[in-house]
Amino acid sequence: MRLGLLFSAVLVLLALVPAATANRPIREVIPAPDDLVITGQCAFPVRVHFEGREIDTTFPDRAGNPVKLLGVFPGNMLTVTNLDTGESITLPATGSFQLRGHEDGSASAKVTGHGPWFPNPVTGESGVWYQSGQVSAEFDPDGNMTSIGNTGTLQDLCPVLAS
């Protein structure tokens, strides 16, 4: 879901980048999102709270077409809370992502570091999964994911929040 949302957001962003910025990267600082309440992943609702910001840099080619997006999450923190019991966990949410467009219209994405996924990005299994490592995916020209894999760990936080 996270890669799909990231891919969709990037496609919109890439379509909006003006041609006048050809050859100059575009930098944008994005504040942390509002708290999310996740249902249907654990046996209880989970609030997800981020502290920090995202810094995105879009790189256009000579014609002004965006070809690469790099994002970083410096010093971010993540707090997930079981809304039934109040049990919470605070973890680092630092890392980076990159999305690269290819000449044939396909794209590749990579998320590296620490952060949440819901559901599991590789297996689709329900849960609030905490990444420590890297998740990479490939997309065809229509935006359909053609492959996905991970290195490192994906830990389901639902059992930890249930205790």
C-alpha positions in Angstrom: 0.0 0.0 0.0 2.8 2.4 1.0 4.6 1.9 -2.3 1.4 2.1 -4.3 0.5 5.4 -2.6 4.0 6.7 -3.0 4.0 5.7 -6.7 0.6 7.4 -7.3 1.7 10.6 -5.5 4.9 10.7 -7.4 3.1 10.4 -10.7 0.9 13.3 -9.9 3.9 15.3 -8.7 5.9 14.5 -11.7 3.1 15.6 -14.0 2.9 19.0 -12.2 6.6 19.9 -12.4 7.0 22.9 -14.7 9.3 22.7 -17.7 11.0 26.0 -16.6 12.9 24.1 -13.9 14.8 22.0 -16.4 18.1 20.8 -15.0 17.4 22.3 -11.6 16.3 19.9 -8.9 13.1 20.9 -7.1 13.2 20.6 -3.3 10.2 20.5 -1.1 9.9 20.1 2.7 6.7 18.3 3.8 5.6 18.4 7.4 4.5 15.2 9.2 1.1 14.0 8.2 -1.9 14.1 10.6 -2.4 11.1 12.9 -3.9 8.1 11.1 -6.2 5.5 12.6 -5.6 2.1 11.1 -8.4 -0.5 11.3 -8.7 -4.0 9.9 -4.9 -4.7 10.3 -4.8 -5.7 14.0 -7.6 -7.0 16.2 -7.9 -3.5 17.5 -7.7 0.0 16.0 -4.1 1.5 15.9 -3.2 5.2 15.9 -0.1 6.0 13.9 1.7 9.3 14.8 4.7 10.7 13.0 7.1 13.3 14.3 9.5 14.9 11.8 9.4 15.9 8.2 10.0 14.6 4.7 12.4 16.3 2.3 11.7 15.5 -1.4 14.0 16.4 -4.3 12.7 16.0 -7.8 15.2 15.8 -10.7 14.1 16.7 -14.2 15.9 15.7 -17.4 17.1 18.4 -19.9 13.6 18.7 -21.4 12.1 19.4 -17.9 10.5 15.9 -17.5 10.9 14.6 -14.0 12.9 11.4 -14.0 13.8 10.8 -10.4 12.4 11.6 -7.0 14.5 11.2 -3.8 13.0 11.6 -0.4 14.5 11.5 3.1 13.1 11.3 6.6 15.8 12.8 8.8 15.4 12.1 12.6 11.7 11.1 12.3 9.9 9.1 15.0 6.9 6.9 14.8 4.5 6.1 17.6 1.8 3.4 17.2 -0.9 3.1 19.8 -3.4 0.3 20.5 -6.6 2.5 20.9 -8.3 -0.2 23.0 -5.6 -0.5 25.7 -3.5 2.6 25.3 -0.3 0.5 24.8 2.1 2.3 22.6 5.5 1.9 21.0 7.8 4.7 19.8 10.4 3.7 17.1 12.7 5.5 14.7 11.2 6.3 11.3 14.3 7.5 9.5 15.3 6.6 6.0 14.9 7.4 2.4 13.1 6.5 -0.7 13.7 6.9 -4.4 11.5 6.6 -7.4 13.0 6.5 -10.9 11.1 6.8 -14.1 12.5 4.8 -17.1 12.3 5.7 -20.8 9.8 3.0 -21.5 7.4 4.5 -18.9 8.1 1.9 -16.2 9.4 2.9 -12.8 11.4 1.5 -9.9 11.0 2.4 -6.3 13.0 1.7 -3.2 12.3 2.5 0.5 15.3 2.2 2.8 15.6 2.5 6.6 12.8 2.3 9.2 9.1 2.9 9.0 5.6 1.4 9.0 3.7 -0.6 6.4 0.1 -1.7 6.6 -0.4 -4.4 5.4 2.9 -6.2 4.7 4.2 -4.8 1.4 5.6 -8.1 0.2 3.1 -10.7 1.4 -0.1 -8.6 1.7 -0.6 -10.1 5.2 -2.6 -7.9 7.6 -0.8 -6.1 10.3 1.2 -3.0 11.2 4.6 -3.9 9.9 7.8 -2.2 10.9 10.6 -2.1 8.3 14.3 -2.2 9.2 16.0 -2.6 5.9 14.9 -2.1 2.3 11.7 -2.7 0.2 12.1 -2.4 -3.6 9.5 -2.7 -6.3 9.2 -2.4 -10.1 6.2 -0.9 -11.9 5.1 -1.3 -15.5 4.2 1.8 -17.7 0.5 1.5 -16.5 1.6 1.8 -12.8 1.0 -1.9 -12.0 3.5 -3.5 -9.7 5.5 -6.2 -11.4 7.8 -7.3 -8.6 8.5 -6.5 -5.0 11.1 -7.8 -2.5 12.8 -6.9 0.8 16.1 -7.2 2.6 16.3 -6.7 6.3 13.2 -7.3 8.5 9.5 -6.6 8.6 8.1 -7.1 12.1 4.4 -7.2 12.8 3.8 -4.8 15.7 0.2 -6.0 16.4 1.3 -8.8 18.8 3.6 -6.3 20.6 0.7 -3.8 21.0 -1.7 -6.5 22.1 0.4 -7.4 25.2 
